Amino acid sequence: MKKRSYMDSVHFYGRIWCVAAILVLIAVPTLMCIHLNAWPDWGVVGKGFASVAVLFYPTGIIEVIAYAPLLGSGGTYLSFLTGNIANLKLPCALSSMENANVRANSEEGEIISTISIAASAIVTTLVVALFVLIFAVNPGFTKMMSEGALAPAFKQVTYTIFGALAATYFIKHWKISIFPIAFLSILLAFFGTIQIGVLIFAGVAISMLGAHVMYKLKWV
């Protein structure tokens, strides 16, 4: 039997785990319906699904196209299995590759991205478990986070992560950051509720176009 290469193994096991995750997600409500003998009105479900699918299915496709080149194959499978890509997995992968001085589309970048995302998923699970325990022991901690002295800090976590991550790239490559920042600022000014997946895809596209134009004009 021919031994699989690393990338073949990544795709082989990645597909298996993705299919397994989908089956588990479907199995939970299905088993509940079977146990309780209570089934939804499929006409209502179909109408609700159609209204949601129009928005989220294109976004899901765009997210895969936008994230995969940055995360690598292993990182993409892991990220979509564990979730919270834009807020956690992507910043971890980019920061790790930046610190290791490797490119996202290289073999080294593939390994670093996968390891960093795996570590992120493990740490996230441990942190969530810890805070579940804290909330169980001290229910007043929830109120302190939402209304107490720590509330303003918890509201700024996402912006802090992305601000710190983006600042390093803007400083190093400030010329090619002009086009995407200006474009996305204008886009958000007129379409403030646009999905994050569409924003990332648009940002990647305009960044590549702007960098190409600036290179041709010998501005970079």
Steps between C-alpha positions, in 0.01 A plus 500: 500500500640836395577730791309828494692825486446759773262709289305192388460400866386850592225493237405138573455543874373857467211387282419212735485727806298767318242242387497349851440845654210567261345163583529566875339843462212347305473202735431708815168658388405182311540283810306755708213487250503120501511480880221755552308398187471867410588605147509851357277630223727446199323772302587757766854361525541527122386863496733589785788312342449674164512847656818417694672306221489798264725692739714242676577247226673752269680640807613150596643439153673838498652434844658174382648672195630791710629306800656191338802679343576662838441198724633217284325167451542361852418835657188536287360161603578566867361852493170409340460209742569704815354834385565864594736543204502875449523590869748237615635236260606736220680750728681210675613348171614831349681606817678163528613507137613858539708413809646193325574713191331256260256554215141383523519297178825319585550155655636661814201734515265204465654328803521815714142597418364154585690481830398852606132437422507166682659668803243778479214249498642317803557823694151624412346178627695522827411867549131436431503207745670718761248782468207258504636378832548857624144597401364188669683578825443877489193606292566864588805496271270521196352826626847636569601435137188658352439786743802529729843657470619239248208552257673761276807279462300192393317707237832594334667157481436439128611851399813469714603172337445619144643845567826359636525245219419747223732771632810286443405440136399862439833627635707256292297541181332837542488578127304193395267538800364832368269345238334233719454735798342771284283253308372315807437825687281626215329160470416492872380860491226405252446132593566478873330162545695314231617149598859454623567232237407737218712774658806276519457379142457859376801612706721223361392576142556876526833446680628280218372740235646804677838332555512394135419853376758656733762246389434576134529873570824433696355652816610195704 
